[in-house]
Amino acid sequence: MLRSNAEDLVRKTMARFVDTVLIPKAQEIDQKGEFPREIFMEMAGMGVFGIRYPKNRGGSGGNTTLYCIICEELARGLMSAAASTAMQCLMGTNFLFHFGTEEMHREFFLPAMRGEKIACFCLTEPEAGGDLGSVSTLATRTSDGYVINGLKTWVTDGPVASFYTVLCQTDPAKKLRGLNFFFVPRDTPGVSVSKPFDLLGTRTTPICELSLTDVRIPAHYMLCEEGRGTDSLLGILSEIRTMTAALGIGLVRAALHDCIQYAHERVAFGKPIGSYQLIQAKVAELAVDLEAAKLLTYRATHMIDDKISCLPQASMAKYFATEAACKAGDYATRIFGAYGFSMEYTAQRYYRDNRFLLYGGGTHEVLLPNIARWVGL
Ligand SMILES: Cc1cc2nc3c(=O)[nH]c(=O)nc-3n(C[C@H](O)[C@H](O)[C@H](O)COP(=O)(O)OP(=O)(O)OC[C@H]3O[C@@H](n4cnc5c(N)ncnc54)[C@H](O)[C@@H]3O)c2cc1C
């Protein structure tokens, strides 16, 4: 799978960080349930947040493959750390980077690259999740800008964020063609966030509602070509799905590693449980899933980097790798026996955190019919 020295270098650097810093603290961070700011700042210091952006504009000059390698390695250590990093690198800053003015670049984008400002992405509403045509947050044109009213929900990192990229409707009659992205700094009058949600998994990545009441922003805070919000979103959809697949690979690797170790150590009926064929079958299944997920995912990242359209390939990778992560969490809690049910061991975290991967970038109930259509049904 190795395509370049850069891929090798990034993987080794991240793996060292994950093995020596993240994994030793992961259980404690997860149980504390607080946003791991220290880890976040370490990511910034390593230049991770700018991995997708060119060096001459404040980025680190990498590409989607390197971005996904980072996501995969971090997810191997702690899904929450990977989730916040993934958001900061892609959805949270992408539209600001491409459509923000020089002043916005200086005031918001560069500080985000340094980890001083946290970025969010707000599509979902209480009545509009997968069905974005139902988005009802309204941005109304005024003489010098827009006034925004509406409620966004499931905002990853919302409670700790400094600014939001918000999908709004400017002309309800136009449905998907009336959708546009807007930049909303947190300190704008009329912006408020709810208390963080009580979550099943990724408990140190806080999520909340974002309420917008008569929020006035200047016209240049529109972060897309007018009427092209849906197209802009489609422009990064393959990357979102591939990144989510990479997160899944990280979780499968972590679970597989811990399962093999446990199966060597745990003795039942006088023998290590790893000597029993049904345990071997579970480990083997995860190993095969892992290899297949890597092939699907890095095929898609290489296509993105080569500027080849690949939404079907990215969707297949997302589906396969995240279902593999769900299976890995399930198998880990079985192989660990009763200790899979204990908060002291890692298996329960893999079992809970894999759910994070199921929703963003399209649920599988929405992806699968598209895949069927792409193959000719
Ligand atoms: C941990 C987490 C983090 C999130 N972070 C963010 C974020 O940062 N920003 C953001 O904007 N959103 C975020 N979301 C929201 C996420 O994007 C939505 O949950 C997702 O789009 C699905 O929307 P929904 O939950 O409203 O489900 P719905 O769209 O209401 O779907 C409910 C069920 O119906 C199924 N369904 C829907 N339509 C169809 C169809 N046409 N055919 C078959 N089945 C269908 C779905 O698959 C699902 O099983 C997050 C969610 C979670 C859980």
Ligand as a Chemical Component Dictionary entry (heavy atoms), coordinates in Angstrom:
data_LIG
# 
_chem_comp.id                   LIG 
_chem_comp.type                 NON-POLYMER 
_chem_comp.pdbx_formal_charge   0 
_chem_comp.three_letter_code    LIG 
# 
loop_
_chem_comp_atom.comp_id 
_chem_comp_atom.atom_id 
_chem_comp_atom.alt_atom_id 
_chem_comp_atom.type_symbol 
_chem_comp_atom.charge 
_chem_comp_atom.model_Cartn_x 
_chem_comp_atom.model_Cartn_y 
_chem_comp_atom.model_Cartn_z 
_chem_comp_atom.pdbx_ordinal 
LIG C1  C1  C 0 -21.786 11.225 17.084 1  
LIG C2  C2  C 0 -22.457 12.075 16.056 2  
LIG C3  C3  C 0 -21.813 13.204 15.581 3  
LIG C4  C4  C 0 -22.434 14.033 14.651 4  
LIG N1  N1  N 0 -21.807 15.181 14.234 5  
LIG C5  C5  C 0 -22.427 16.022 13.387 6  
LIG C6  C6  C 0 -21.847 17.284 13.016 7  
LIG O1  O1  O 0 -20.737 17.638 13.460 8  
LIG N2  N2  N 0 -22.535 18.092 12.196 9  
LIG C7  C7  C 0 -23.745 17.751 11.689 10 
LIG O2  O2  O 0 -24.307 18.525 10.927 11 
LIG N3  N3  N 0 -24.350 16.565 12.028 12 
LIG C8  C8  C 0 -23.713 15.708 12.858 13 
LIG N4  N4  N 0 -24.311 14.522 13.223 14 
LIG C9  C9  C 0 -25.612 14.199 12.699 15 
LIG C10 C10 C 0 -25.559 13.175 11.573 16 
LIG O3  O3  O 0 -24.993 13.741 10.432 17 
LIG C11 C11 C 0 -26.996 12.705 11.368 18 
LIG O4  O4  O 0 -27.300 11.876 12.475 19 
LIG C12 C12 C 0 -27.177 11.938 10.084 20 
LIG O5  O5  O 0 -27.151 12.832 8.993  21 
LIG C13 C13 C 0 -28.511 11.189 10.081 22 
LIG O6  O6  O 0 -29.532 12.060 10.366 23 
LIG P1  P1  P 0 -30.624 11.721 11.510 24 
LIG O7  O7  O 0 -29.899 11.310 12.724 25 
LIG O8  O8  O 0 -31.534 12.890 11.605 26 
LIG O9  O9  O 0 -31.368 10.484 10.962 27 
LIG P2  P2  P 0 -32.595 10.453 9.921  28 
LIG O10 O10 O 0 -32.186 11.104 8.638  29 
LIG O11 O11 O 0 -33.815 10.928 10.611 30 
LIG O12 O12 O 0 -32.714 8.876  9.719  31 
LIG C14 C14 C 0 -33.243 8.015  10.721 32 
LIG C15 C15 C 0 -33.150 6.568  10.220 33 
LIG O13 O13 O 0 -33.849 6.461  8.984  34 
LIG C16 C16 C 0 -32.966 6.013  7.965  35 
LIG N5  N5  N 0 -33.273 6.702  6.699  36 
LIG C17 C17 C 0 -33.340 8.052  6.468  37 
LIG N6  N6  N 0 -33.604 8.281  5.177  38 
LIG C18 C18 C 0 -33.699 7.072  4.582  39 
LIG C19 C19 C 0 -33.940 6.649  3.245  40 
LIG N7  N7  N 0 -34.111 7.539  2.256  41 
LIG N8  N8  N 0 -33.956 5.322  3.000  42 
LIG C20 C20 C 0 -33.748 4.427  3.988  43 
LIG N9  N9  N 0 -33.529 4.752  5.259  44 
LIG C21 C21 C 0 -33.491 6.057  5.555  45 
LIG C22 C22 C 0 -31.569 6.392  8.462  46 
LIG O14 O14 O 0 -30.571 5.568  7.888  47 
LIG C23 C23 C 0 -31.705 6.147  9.943  48 
LIG O15 O15 O 0 -31.572 4.769  10.208 49 
LIG C24 C24 C 0 -23.716 13.691 14.159 50 
LIG C25 C25 C 0 -24.368 12.547 14.650 51 
LIG C26 C26 C 0 -23.761 11.759 15.595 52 
LIG C27 C27 C 0 -24.492 10.584 16.155 53 
# 
loop_
_chem_comp_bond.comp_id 
_chem_comp_bond.atom_id_1 
_chem_comp_bond.atom_id_2 
_chem_comp_bond.value_order 
_chem_comp_bond.pdbx_ordinal 
LIG C1  C2  SING 1  
LIG C2  C3  SING 2  
LIG C2  C26 DOUB 3  
LIG C3  C4  DOUB 4  
LIG C4  N1  SING 5  
LIG C4  C24 SING 6  
LIG N1  C5  DOUB 7  
LIG C5  C6  SING 8  
LIG C5  C8  SING 9  
LIG C6  O1  DOUB 10 
LIG C6  N2  SING 11 
LIG N2  C7  SING 12 
LIG C7  O2  DOUB 13 
LIG C7  N3  SING 14 
LIG N3  C8  DOUB 15 
LIG C8  N4  SING 16 
LIG N4  C9  SING 17 
LIG N4  C24 SING 18 
LIG C9  C10 SING 19 
LIG C10 O3  SING 20 
LIG C10 C11 SING 21 
LIG C11 O4  SING 22 
LIG C11 C12 SING 23 
LIG C12 O5  SING 24 
LIG C12 C13 SING 25 
LIG C13 O6  SING 26 
LIG O6  P1  SING 27 
LIG P1  O7  DOUB 28 
LIG P1  O8  SING 29 
LIG P1  O9  SING 30 
LIG O9  P2  SING 31 
LIG P2  O10 DOUB 32 
LIG P2  O11 SING 33 
LIG P2  O12 SING 34 
LIG O12 C14 SING 35 
LIG C14 C15 SING 36 
LIG C15 O13 SING 37 
LIG C15 C23 SING 38 
LIG O13 C16 SING 39 
LIG C16 N5  SING 40 
LIG C16 C22 SING 41 
LIG N5  C17 SING 42 
LIG N5  C21 SING 43 
LIG C17 N6  DOUB 44 
LIG N6  C18 SING 45 
LIG C18 C19 SING 46 
LIG C18 C21 DOUB 47 
LIG C19 N7  SING 48 
LIG C19 N8  DOUB 49 
LIG N8  C20 SING 50 
LIG C20 N9  DOUB 51 
LIG N9  C21 SING 52 
LIG C22 O14 SING 53 
LIG C22 C23 SING 54 
LIG C23 O15 SING 55 
LIG C24 C25 DOUB 56 
LIG C25 C26 SING 57 
LIG C26 C27 SING 58 
# 
